[in-house]
């Protein structure tokens, strides 16, 4: 282990993150009553330019008036390249109560973007005497952001999570797709020629590199890596397949752009009973091994060692957090 140990961000259950347009207050109470771990009230892409000001007022009122229970509550502000952003931050932090947990920053391109929002938040918190320090969620959805992702992840003590914004990322990299997440039938590998036998075509995951890189940047800086949206909410199996790929790479949550995706995200990003049972058996076996002065032992025909303790502990701790959230 390096002498440099990443400082972990504020621990939060983040299996599912529900997007709710700030211009549609009829959805706020439903979001508060949902099974989502995190709700973000959106002032950016889901709100038309003419509705920005009213959406901001709606969001402030909702933060103050609605019972959000144990949910983590976030607001997605507009981008730094717009004239809406500063007023989003100022009005929300000055007028909304202490219930707000996070600000989601879209299209982050450089560490300086985070510095700018941090400065603004710090001044408002000091001036208004806010007791809770606002945390940052950052969406990596541009080529510039992906190029600078490691500096972005380390740019502020407020940083809590990195999110992969697949739709804008595809647009900014000029990828040949119009889908939001999921595979593309043209992205694959054709097997080699084998006489007259038919050649197989295996689909690949065109987002593998981007998600894997985001996971490394997040974990190296103690942040939560979260997979972004899956646009076809009529395809639950496709959603789960994408979510599982990201979870296997190290993501601990996924966006839900439709209520039907919440429970699936929770299922994918929460350990199964079988996984929890095995993790507990690993911890028990390693405790016995340590009492016997051993650094590694065999369990069910497989080697387990000190690294296995870390893996199993993560799973058991997450199961405990899920149980606590369920009351």
GIZIGI-V943677 format. One record per residue. RES is the residue in one small letter. SS is DSSP state (h for helix, s for strand, l for the rest). PSI is psi in whole degrees, -180 to 180 (999 if undefined). OMEGA is omega in radians with two decimals (none if undefined). Layout:
BEGIN
RES	SS	PSI	OMEGA
RES	SS	PSI	OMEGA
END
This chain:
BEGIN
x	l	136	3.10
x	l	153	3.04
x	l	-24	3.07
x	l	114	-3.12
x	l	122	-3.13
x	l	137	3.07
x	l	122	-3.07
x	l	139	3.07
x	l	168	3.09
x	l	123	-3.11
x	l	129	3.10
x	l	143	2.99
x	l	125	-2.99
x	l	39	-3.11
x	l	-42	-3.11
x	s	141	3.13
x	s	109	-3.03
x	s	127	3.08
x	s	129	-3.11
x	s	119	-3.14
x	s	131	3.11
x	l	-16	3.14
x	l	1	-3.11
x	l	75	-3.07
x	h	-16	3.10
x	h	-20	-3.12
x	h	-10	-3.01
x	h	-49	-3.12
x	h	-38	3.12
x	h	-40	3.11
x	h	-41	-3.14
x	h	-32	-3.12
x	h	-2	-3.08
x	l	176	3.11
x	l	9	-3.12
x	l	140	3.07
x	l	-40	-3.10
x	s	140	3.02
x	s	129	2.98
x	s	128	3.10
x	s	122	-2.91
x	s	126	3.02
x	l	-2	-3.02
x	l	-108	-2.93
x	l	-32	-3.07
x	l	0	-3.07
x	l	126	3.10
x	l	151	-3.11
x	h	-41	-3.12
x	h	-16	-3.09
x	h	1	-3.03
x	h	-47	-3.06
x	h	-44	3.14
x	h	-38	3.11
x	h	-39	3.11
x	h	-43	3.11
x	h	-41	3.12
x	h	-44	-3.08
x	h	-43	3.12
x	h	-44	3.12
x	h	-41	-3.12
x	h	-41	3.12
x	h	-40	-3.08
x	h	-33	-2.91
x	h	-27	-3.03
x	l	143	3.04
x	l	107	-3.10
x	l	5	3.10
x	l	-136	-3.12
x	l	3	-3.07
x	l	146	2.91
x	s	133	-3.04
x	s	130	-3.09
x	s	158	3.03
x	s	126	3.03
x	s	115	3.11
x	l	172	3.04
x	l	164	-3.06
x	l	158	-3.13
x	l	-16	3.12
x	l	8	3.13
x	l	161	3.09
x	l	3	3.11
x	l	-25	-2.92
x	h	-50	-3.02
x	h	-36	-3.14
x	h	-33	3.04
x	h	-51	-3.09
x	h	-48	-3.07
x	h	-50	-3.07
x	h	-44	-3.10
x	h	-47	-3.10
x	h	-32	-3.13
x	h	-30	-3.01
x	h	-24	3.12
x	l	152	-3.09
x	l	-170	-3.07
x	l	-5	-3.08
x	l	-27	-3.12
x	l	135	-3.11
x	l	-40	-2.93
x	s	156	2.90
x	s	132	3.09
x	s	125	-3.08
x	s	116	-3.09
x	l	157	2.99
x	l	43	3.11
x	l	130	-3.11
x	l	-35	-3.09
x	l	166	3.08
x	h	-28	3.12
x	h	-30	3.06
x	h	-45	-3.14
x	h	-40	3.11
x	h	-42	-3.10
x	h	-45	3.14
x	h	-37	3.10
x	h	-46	3.13
x	h	-45	-3.12
x	h	-46	-3.14
x	h	-41	-3.13
x	h	-43	-3.14
x	h	-41	3.14
x	h	-45	-3.13
x	h	-41	3.13
x	h	-42	-3.09
x	h	-36	-3.07
x	h	-5	3.14
x	l	33	3.11
x	l	136	-3.08
x	l	-33	-3.09
x	l	128	3.07
x	l	126	3.13
x	l	135	3.05
x	s	166	-3.10
x	s	133	2.86
x	s	136	-3.08
x	s	129	-3.14
x	s	123	3.03
x	s	108	-3.04
x	l	19	3.06
x	l	162	3.07
x	h	-38	3.12
x	h	-42	3.12
x	h	-42	3.12
x	h	-37	3.10
x	h	-37	-3.04
x	l	20	-2.95
x	h	-36	-3.10
x	h	-39	3.07
x	h	-38	3.10
x	h	-45	-3.10
x	h	-29	-3.08
x	l	9	-2.93
x	l	-19	-3.07
x	l	148	3.03
x	l	-14	3.10
x	l	-19	-3.04
x	s	133	3.11
x	s	-34	-3.05
x	s	150	2.98
x	s	140	-3.13
x	s	144	3.11
x	s	113	3.11
x	l	90	-2.92
x	h	-36	-3.06
x	h	-52	3.13
x	h	-34	3.10
x	h	-42	3.11
x	h	-41	-3.13
x	h	-44	-3.09
x	h	-28	3.10
x	l	0	-3.14
x	l	38	3.08
x	l	147	-3.10
x	l	73	3.10
x	l	151	3.04
x	l	3	3.12
x	l	163	3.06
x	l	94	-3.09
x	l	172	3.12
x	l	177	-3.05
x	l	172	3.04
x	l	132	-3.05
x	l	-16	-3.14
x	l	-7	-3.11
x	l	99	-3.10
x	s	-175	-3.11
x	s	131	3.09
x	s	127	3.14
x	l	160	-3.06
x	l	163	3.09
x	l	132	3.14
x	l	77	-3.12
x	l	-131	3.14
x	l	4	-3.13
x	l	145	3.11
x	l	143	3.11
x	l	139	3.14
x	l	147	3.08
x	s	118	-3.09
x	s	120	3.11
x	s	146	3.07
x	l	175	3.10
x	l	106	-3.06
x	l	-12	-3.13
x	l	6	-3.05
x	h	-50	-3.09
x	h	-47	-3.08
x	h	-46	-3.12
x	h	-43	-3.13
x	h	-41	3.14
x	h	-40	3.11
x	h	-41	3.14
x	h	-44	-3.13
x	h	-47	-3.13
x	h	-41	-3.13
x	h	-52	-3.07
x	h	-33	3.13
x	h	-18	-3.13
x	l	15	3.06
x	l	21	-3.09
x	l	165	3.07
x	s	126	3.02
x	s	128	-3.07
x	s	129	3.08
x	s	144	-3.06
x	l	-148	-2.94
x	l	154	2.94
x	l	112	-2.89
x	l	-29	-3.06
x	l	87	-3.10
x	l	3	3.00
x	l	2	-3.10
x	l	79	-3.10
x	h	-37	-3.14
x	h	-38	3.08
x	h	-40	3.10
x	h	-48	-3.10
x	h	-38	3.13
x	h	-45	3.11
x	h	-43	-3.12
x	h	-41	3.13
x	h	-41	3.12
x	h	-45	-3.13
x	h	-40	3.13
x	h	-40	3.13
x	h	-33	3.12
x	h	-16	3.09
x	l	-4	3.08
x	l	147	3.13
x	l	9	3.08
x	s	171	3.13
x	s	149	3.08
x	s	152	2.94
x	s	115	3.11
x	l	1	3.09
x	l	142	-3.11
x	h	-29	-3.13
x	h	-16	-3.11
x	h	-9	-3.05
x	h	-55	-3.07
x	h	-34	3.11
x	h	-42	3.10
x	h	-41	3.11
x	h	-41	-3.14
x	h	-48	-3.09
x	h	-41	-3.01
x	l	10	3.02
x	l	139	-3.13
x	l	144	3.10
x	l	167	3.10
x	h	-38	3.14
x	h	-41	3.14
x	h	-40	3.13
x	h	-43	3.13
x	h	-45	3.14
x	h	-41	3.13
x	h	-41	3.13
x	h	-36	3.10
x	h	-37	3.09
x	h	-46	-3.14
x	h	-41	3.12
x	h	-41	-3.14
x	h	-39	-3.13
x	h	-33	3.04
x	h	-43	3.11
x	h	-41	-3.14
x	h	-40	-3.14
x	h	-35	3.07
x	h	-30	-3.13
x	l	3	3.11
x	l	23	-3.13
x	l	145	3.10
x	l	-15	-3.13
x	s	149	3.10
x	s	174	3.10
x	s	137	3.06
x	s	119	-3.12
x	l	36	3.08
x	l	9	-3.14
x	s	146	3.11
x	s	134	2.94
x	s	144	-3.10
x	s	-161	-3.09
x	h	-38	3.11
x	h	-32	3.13
x	h	-32	3.12
x	h	-44	3.14
x	h	-44	-3.14
x	h	-46	-3.10
x	h	-37	-3.13
x	h	-41	3.10
x	h	-44	-3.10
x	h	-43	-3.14
x	h	-40	3.12
x	h	-40	3.13
x	h	-40	3.10
x	h	-38	3.11
x	h	-39	3.12
x	h	-37	3.09
x	h	-43	3.12
x	h	-39	3.13
x	h	-40	3.13
x	h	-29	3.13
x	l	-4	3.10
x	l	999	none
END
